[in-house]
Amino acid sequence: DRKREALAAGSPIQPIIKDVGEIYSRLLDHRPVIQGEIRYFVKEFEEKRGLRELRVLETLKNTIFETNEHVLPKCEQAMRDSLSEAFKRHRTDAVQAANGMIHRLQEKEHEERKVQVDKLMAREEKRVALREEFMKEQQSKRAEVDEEHRKAMERLREQYSQMEKELAKNIAF
């Protein structure tokens, strides 16, 4: 490059070489544009998809927390109050049967909640796997683009080298 600059420093071809370099960088150097597009796409993907999943999980967590901390104690207290009255009125066997039924209903509800949480976690794992696959694909495409760019640079170097040789022959005459 320095030899080329030294040869062209005093000649009127210097502005032409500079213009050709600028044209080359605008036409063939797409890395900044592609990197910007990739960053924008990943940001949009994570914001829209990721935040939606996080909101669903956060809502579910809050609901479970509220149920455990507030609703369940109230229900237990109401159940104790009602059971104490029912215990006084009814025989012990009837209360135990009702208790067993309530316990089974609670277990069934707990299992259903667990299934829902498991489904949400599976969706989250699938989303993470899809994101990783996407990122690998983007890296592969980036490598391809970089290789094409490197080859184009090599072709241009060879072409400019030939042009300089031709120019040197023409200047000698």
Buried (B, 14 or more C-beta within 10 A) or exposed (E): EEEEEEBBEEEEBEEEBEEBEEEBEEEBEEEEEBEEEBEEEBEEBEEEEBEEBEEEBEEBEEEEEEBEEEEEEEEEEEBEEEBEEEBEEEEEEEBEEBEEEEEEEEEEEEEEBEEEBEEBEEEBEEBEEEBEEEEEEBEEEBEEEEEEBEEBEEEBEEEBEEEBEEBEEEEEE
